[in-house]
Amino acid sequence: MDTPRRRENAYYLPPELRDQEIAPEQLFAEPRSGYGTVYVHKGRDLHRRVVWVATWVDEINGHSAGIDQVEGTRDTVLAWARSRLAAAHLMPTAGGPGWVPLPDTDDEIDLPPLTD
């Protein structure tokens, strides 16, 4: 059996909460082929650097049935997104909130910069 993770170095917590077991990472099912939407956008990694992100979300009746995600360089993320057999592939609109279909070629994809 796996040893549970603990908050051993959680100096920022009150002493009574240190060294408690941490709940296991929540696992999501894989999205179903032919269903869901792949969203390509920009995000930030743990070091606050801007990275490209693609998230495949498969929903049934408004509830997540499966989620898959990748982050990295533009080429890596676009290749991953295009290889997913989702029902739709979207990117943010250039002028405001909302999503538009991913263009047919990667050369036409220019995501707006992130705003803090």
N, CA, C and O of each residue as an XYZ file, in Angstrom:
464
protein
N       0.842     -1.184      0.000
C       0.000      0.000      0.000
C       0.879      1.236      0.000
O       1.927      1.260      0.646
N       0.458      2.256     -0.718
C       1.230      3.489     -0.798
C       1.195      4.235      0.528
O       0.187      4.226      1.235
N       2.300      4.875      0.850
C       2.359      5.701      2.043
C       1.669      7.026      1.742
O       1.997      7.666      0.743
N       0.723      7.457      2.576
C       0.036      8.715      2.297
C       0.989      9.898      2.416
O       1.927      9.883      3.213
N       0.731     10.915      1.615
C       1.529     12.135      1.709
C       1.165     12.868      2.998
O       0.029     12.803      3.467
N       2.141     13.557      3.552
C       1.927     14.300      4.791
C       2.388     15.735      4.636
O       3.205     16.055      3.772
N       1.854     16.589      5.481
C       2.246     17.999      5.502
C       3.462     18.172      6.413
O       3.399     18.918      7.390
N       4.547     17.504      6.111
C       5.716     17.518      6.990
C       6.401     18.876      7.034
O       6.844     19.305      8.099
N       6.494     19.548      5.916
C       7.209     20.818      5.855
C       6.264     21.999      5.732
O       6.623     23.024      5.151
N       5.094     21.870      6.259
C       4.087     22.920      6.150
C       4.226     23.916      7.290
O       3.340     24.046      8.136
N       5.355     24.616      7.297
C       5.647     25.575      8.357
C       4.617     26.701      8.433
O       4.484     27.351      9.471
N       3.890     26.935      7.344
C       2.921     28.018      7.278
C       1.604     27.665      7.966
O       0.758     28.537      8.164
N       1.423     26.395      8.330
C       0.198     25.971      9.008
C       0.361     26.047     10.518
O       1.481     25.987     11.024
N      -0.750     26.180     11.243
C      -0.670     26.113     12.702
C      -0.109     24.746     13.120
O      -0.317     23.761     12.411
N       0.590     24.669     14.244
C       1.233     23.409     14.662
C       0.287     22.213     14.716
O       0.708     21.091     14.433
N      -0.975     22.425     15.071
C      -1.903     21.292     15.191
C      -2.281     20.694     13.829
O      -2.789     19.575     13.770
N      -2.043     21.417     12.753
C      -2.364     20.911     11.426
C      -1.160     20.304     10.700
O      -1.314     19.685      9.647
N       0.022     20.480     11.256
C       1.219     19.941     10.612
C       1.277     18.430     10.785
O       0.776     17.886     11.769
N       1.875     17.782      9.850
C       2.095     16.336      9.843
C       0.805     15.531      9.686
O       0.785     14.338      9.987
N      -0.260     16.161      9.225
C      -1.486     15.424      8.923
C      -1.383     14.846      7.519
O      -0.645     15.353      6.674
N      -2.124     13.794      7.293
C      -2.152     13.208      5.960
C      -2.855     14.151      4.993
O      -3.813     14.834      5.354
N      -2.367     14.174      3.770
C      -2.963     14.976      2.713
C      -3.826     14.053      1.868
O      -3.424     12.934      1.547
N      -4.997     14.520      1.515
C      -5.885     13.714      0.679
C      -5.204     13.425     -0.656
O      -4.473     14.269     -1.175
N      -5.435     12.260     -1.205
C      -4.813     11.950     -2.501
C      -5.323     12.892     -3.583
O      -6.423     13.436     -3.492
N      -4.497     13.070     -4.608
C      -4.876     13.928     -5.716
C      -6.151     13.406     -6.362
O      -6.312     12.202     -6.566
N      -7.062     14.332     -6.684
C      -8.313     13.929     -7.297
C      -8.040     13.470     -8.727
O      -7.387     14.174     -9.497
N      -8.533     12.310     -9.069
C      -8.331     11.765    -10.399
C      -9.589     11.947    -11.226
O     -10.700     11.735    -10.741
N      -9.411     12.335    -12.457
C     -10.533     12.501    -13.370
C     -10.443     11.443    -14.452
O      -9.354     11.022    -14.841
N     -11.575     11.030    -14.921
C     -11.617     10.080    -16.026
C     -11.144     10.777    -17.300
O     -11.198     12.001    -17.409
N     -10.686      9.989    -18.246
C     -10.309     10.522    -19.550
C     -11.567     10.956    -20.289
O     -12.605     10.307    -20.166
N     -11.494     12.043    -21.055
C     -12.645     12.438    -21.869
C     -12.952     11.371    -22.912
O     -12.069     10.633    -23.349
N     -14.205     11.307    -23.297
C     -14.630     10.329    -24.293
C     -14.306     10.833    -25.692
O     -14.518     12.007    -25.998
N     -13.803      9.968    -26.524
C     -13.481     10.311    -27.896
C     -14.737     10.763    -28.630
O     -15.771     10.098    -28.569
N     -14.645     11.899    -29.327
C     -15.780     12.430    -30.066
C     -16.687     13.345    -29.263
O     -17.668     13.865    -29.795
N     -16.376     13.548    -27.997
C     -17.206     14.372    -27.118
C     -16.358     15.465    -26.479
O     -15.128     15.413    -26.502
N     -17.025     16.433    -25.923
C     -16.353     17.465    -25.167
C     -15.716     18.536    -26.031
O     -15.848     18.547    -27.255
N     -15.021     19.436    -25.353
C     -14.408     20.587    -26.002
C     -12.964     20.730    -25.545
O     -12.656     20.591    -24.361
N     -12.082     21.008    -26.502
C     -10.689     21.342    -26.193
C     -10.576     22.861    -26.233
O     -10.867     23.488    -27.252
N     -10.152     23.444    -25.119
C      -9.941     24.881    -25.015
C      -8.440     25.151    -25.052
O      -7.698     24.634    -24.218
N      -7.989     25.953    -26.009
C      -6.581     26.344    -26.102
C      -6.489     27.783    -25.626
O      -7.194     28.653    -26.138
N      -5.627     28.040    -24.650
C      -5.506     29.377    -24.076
C      -4.129     29.542    -23.461
O      -3.323     28.611    -23.469
N      -3.862     30.704    -22.938
C      -2.621     30.945    -22.216
C      -2.911     30.902    -20.725
O      -4.010     31.235    -20.281
N      -1.918     30.491    -19.967
C      -2.036     30.433    -18.520
C      -0.686     30.700    -17.889
O       0.245     31.141    -18.564
N      -0.578     30.437    -16.610
C       0.690     30.616    -15.899
C       1.054     29.314    -15.205
O       0.189     28.622    -14.667
N       2.345     28.985    -15.220
C       2.808     27.792    -14.527
C       3.071     28.131    -13.059
O       2.762     29.238    -12.617
N       3.631     27.201    -12.309
C       3.868     27.411    -10.879
C       4.856     28.538    -10.596
O       4.885     29.081     -9.492
N       5.657     28.887    -11.587
C       6.636     29.960    -11.423
C       6.145     31.280    -12.003
O       6.914     32.228    -12.157
N       4.843     31.329    -12.324
C       4.170     32.522    -12.845
C       4.628     32.890    -14.251
O       4.414     34.020    -14.692
N       5.255     31.952    -14.961
C       5.631     32.191    -16.349
C       4.428     31.911    -17.239
O       3.625     31.025    -16.945
N       4.303     32.661    -18.319
C       3.209     32.458    -19.261
C       3.489     31.203    -20.080
O       4.564     31.058    -20.662
N       2.516     30.300    -20.120
C       2.620     29.076    -20.909
C       1.335     28.903    -21.703
O       0.301     29.481    -21.370
N       1.414     28.113    -22.742
C       0.228     27.740    -23.499
C      -0.410     26.555    -22.806
O       0.287     25.697    -22.265
N      -1.732     26.502    -22.819
C      -2.481     25.449    -22.136
C      -3.600     24.960    -23.054
O      -4.235     25.748    -23.754
N      -3.826     23.659    -23.039
C      -4.998     23.092    -23.708
C      -5.697     22.185    -22.704
O      -5.067     21.336    -22.075
N      -6.991     22.373    -22.563
C      -7.793     21.589    -21.631
C      -8.943     20.950    -22.382
O      -9.715     21.636    -23.051
N      -9.054     19.640    -22.269
C     -10.157     18.905    -22.895
C     -11.161     18.581    -21.806
O     -10.855     17.825    -20.884
N     -12.352     19.143    -21.903
C     -13.400     18.958    -20.905
C     -14.573     18.234    -21.558
O     -15.119     18.684    -22.566
N     -14.944     17.113    -20.969
C     -16.085     16.321    -21.443
C     -17.156     16.402    -20.364
O     -16.938     15.968    -19.233
N     -18.316     16.958    -20.714
C     -19.392     17.130    -19.738
C     -20.629     16.331    -20.134
O     -20.939     16.166    -21.314
N     -21.315     15.848    -19.122
C     -22.605     15.197    -19.301
C     -23.577     15.889    -18.353
O     -23.377     15.880    -17.138
N     -24.620     16.482    -18.901
C     -25.627     17.202    -18.105
C     -25.000     18.240    -17.183
O     -25.421     18.386    -16.035
N     -23.997     18.963    -17.675
C     -23.372     20.024    -16.896
C     -22.357     19.570    -15.874
O     -21.831     20.397    -15.130
N     -22.061     18.279    -15.811
C     -21.077     17.748    -14.866
C     -19.898     17.165    -15.624
O     -20.073     16.561    -16.682
N     -18.702     17.344    -15.088
C     -17.509     16.835    -15.756
C     -17.504     15.317    -15.771
O     -17.601     14.668    -14.729
N     -17.388     14.766    -16.965
C     -17.281     13.321    -17.123
C     -15.830     12.927    -17.360
O     -15.451     11.776    -17.141
N     -15.020     13.878    -17.806
C     -13.615     13.619    -18.048
C     -12.871     14.907    -18.328
O     -13.408     15.822    -18.952
N     -11.639     14.976    -17.868
C     -10.799     16.153    -18.081
C      -9.385     15.676    -18.384
O      -8.876     14.750    -17.753
N      -8.762     16.323    -19.359
C      -7.358     16.074    -19.666
C      -6.746     17.427    -20.001
O      -7.426     18.292    -20.554
N      -5.466     17.621    -19.673
C      -4.863     18.930    -19.861
C      -3.380     18.792    -20.138
O      -2.731     17.857    -19.669
N      -2.852     19.731    -20.902
C      -1.423     19.811    -21.158
C      -1.031     21.280    -21.159
O      -1.823     22.139    -21.548
N       0.199     21.569    -20.722
C       0.718     22.926    -20.806
C       2.152     22.852    -21.294
O       2.844     21.856    -21.084
N       2.588     23.913    -21.944
C       3.947     23.926    -22.470
C       4.112     24.981    -23.534
O       3.523     26.059    -23.459
N       4.929     24.656    -24.539
C       5.186     25.591    -25.618
C       3.994     25.629    -26.580
O       3.129     24.754    -26.560
N       3.976     26.633    -27.394
C       2.909     26.788    -28.373
C       2.795     25.544    -29.253
O       1.703     25.002    -29.425
N       3.924     25.090    -29.813
C       3.906     23.933    -30.713
C       3.439     22.659    -30.017
O       2.657     21.892    -30.579
N       3.914     22.435    -28.800
C       3.528     21.238    -28.046
C       2.035     21.222    -27.765
O       1.370     20.204    -27.956
N       1.512     22.351    -27.312
C       0.101     22.442    -26.941
C      -0.802     22.324    -28.165
O      -1.812     21.621    -28.121
N      -0.451     22.999    -29.250
C      -1.283     22.918    -30.446
C      -1.274     21.513    -31.041
O      -2.305     21.032    -31.509
N      -0.117     20.852    -31.025
C      -0.053     19.475    -31.525
C      -0.931     18.562    -30.676
O      -1.649     17.719    -31.214
N      -0.881     18.724    -29.348
C      -1.697     17.913    -28.447
C      -3.181     18.180    -28.703
O      -3.976     17.247    -28.816
N      -3.548     19.466    -28.792
C      -4.957     19.835    -28.981
C      -5.506     19.268    -30.287
O      -6.625     18.756    -30.321
N      -4.735     19.356    -31.343
C      -5.201     18.863    -32.636
C      -5.298     17.333    -32.667
O      -6.050     16.776    -33.467
N      -4.548     16.663    -31.808
C      -4.587     15.195    -31.788
C      -5.763     14.648    -30.970
O      -6.020     13.444    -31.012
N      -6.480     15.496    -30.231
C      -7.618     15.069    -29.432
C      -8.854     15.001    -30.315
O      -9.138     15.939    -31.059
N      -9.581     13.913    -30.241
C     -10.796     13.729    -31.044
C     -12.015     14.252    -30.293
O     -12.934     13.497    -29.977
N     -12.010     15.549    -30.013
C     -13.114     16.190    -29.302
C     -14.167     16.676    -30.292
O     -13.920     16.741    -31.496
N     -15.337     17.013    -29.771
C     -16.417     17.528    -30.612
C     -16.123     18.943    -31.093
O     -16.571     19.331    -32.172
N     -15.369     19.730    -30.301
C     -15.050     21.111    -30.674
C     -13.665     21.482    -30.158
O     -13.208     20.963    -29.140
N     -13.007     22.384    -30.873
C     -11.704     22.926    -30.480
C     -11.842     24.445    -30.502
O     -12.111     25.024    -31.555
N     -11.661     25.101    -29.351
C     -11.916     26.537    -29.233
C     -10.710     27.281    -28.696
O      -9.834     26.698    -28.057
N     -10.677     28.582    -28.965
C      -9.672     29.493    -28.415
C     -10.385     30.784    -28.019
O     -11.491     31.040    -28.495
N      -9.773     31.607    -27.153
C     -10.434     32.848    -26.730
C     -10.585     33.825    -27.888
O      -9.772     33.846    -28.812
N     -11.635     34.630    -27.822
C     -11.816     35.677    -28.825
C     -10.771     36.756    -28.596
O     -10.321     36.969    -27.470
N     -10.391     37.431    -29.661
C      -9.345     38.453    -29.566
C      -9.827     39.705    -28.852
O      -9.046     40.359    -28.161
N     -11.087     40.046    -29.005
C     -11.569     41.319    -28.485
C     -12.314     41.282    -27.172
O     -12.844     42.314    -26.758
N     -12.383     40.168    -26.505
C     -13.129     40.156    -25.255
C     -13.475     38.758    -24.812
O     -12.854     37.791    -25.253
N     -14.467     38.641    -23.939
C     -14.816     37.322    -23.410
C     -15.468     36.454    -24.480
O     -16.091     36.952    -25.418
N     -15.313     35.173    -24.317
C     -15.932     34.232    -25.232
C     -14.911     33.377    -25.951
O     -13.703     33.573    -25.818
N     -15.414     32.432    -26.710
C     -14.568     31.463    -27.408
C     -14.980     31.366    -28.859
O     -16.158     31.500    -29.191
N     -14.004     31.132    -29.727
C     -14.245     30.945    -31.161
C     -13.570     29.651    -31.590
O     -12.642     29.193    -30.924
N     -14.019     29.049    -32.695
C     -13.386     27.814    -33.161
C     -11.909     28.027    -33.504
O     -11.519     29.083    -34.004
N     -11.112     27.022    -33.231
C      -9.694     27.045    -33.580
C      -9.578     27.064    -35.106
O     -10.235     26.263    -35.771
N      -8.754     27.965    -35.687
C      -8.588     27.986    -37.137
C      -8.012     26.664    -37.653
O      -7.467     25.867    -36.889
N      -8.144     26.452    -38.948
C      -7.668     25.211    -39.554
C      -6.151     25.065    -39.529
O      -5.638     23.948    -39.462
N      -5.431     26.177    -39.583
C      -3.969     26.092    -39.564
C      -3.421     26.809    -38.340
O      -3.998     27.789    -37.868
N      -2.301     26.309    -37.833
C      -1.681     26.897    -36.645
C      -1.163     28.309    -36.903
O      -1.063     29.107    -35.971
N      -0.836     28.627    -38.150
C      -0.318     29.957    -38.481
C      -1.337     31.055    -38.198
O      -0.958     32.209    -37.995
N      -2.610     30.716    -38.180
C      -3.671     31.709    -37.946
C      -3.996     31.879    -36.463
O      -4.867     32.676    -36.114
N      -3.318     31.153    -35.595
C      -3.615     31.204    -34.160
C      -2.679     32.188    -33.480
O      -1.463     31.997    -33.463
N      -3.253     33.235    -32.924
C      -2.497     34.233    -32.166
C      -3.324     34.569    -30.939
O      -4.270     35.354    -31.018
N      -2.977     33.985    -29.819
C      -3.750     34.200    -28.606
C      -3.451     35.551    -27.991
O      -2.308     36.007    -28.023
N      -4.468     36.201    -27.429
C      -4.241     37.491    -26.783
C      -3.341     37.330    -25.558
O      -3.334     36.274    -24.926
N      -2.580     38.381    -25.221
C      -1.719     38.288    -24.038
C      -2.548     38.193    -22.764
O      -3.696     38.633    -22.714
N      -1.936     37.605    -21.728
C      -2.596     37.512    -20.425
C      -2.605     38.876    -19.753
O      -1.657     39.651    -19.882
N      -3.670     39.154    -19.047
C      -3.738     40.374    -18.246
C      -3.795     39.980    -16.788
O      -4.488     39.029    -16.427
N      -3.087     40.686    -15.962
C      -3.094     40.381    -14.522
C      -4.162     41.131    -13.803
O      -4.305     40.990    -12.588
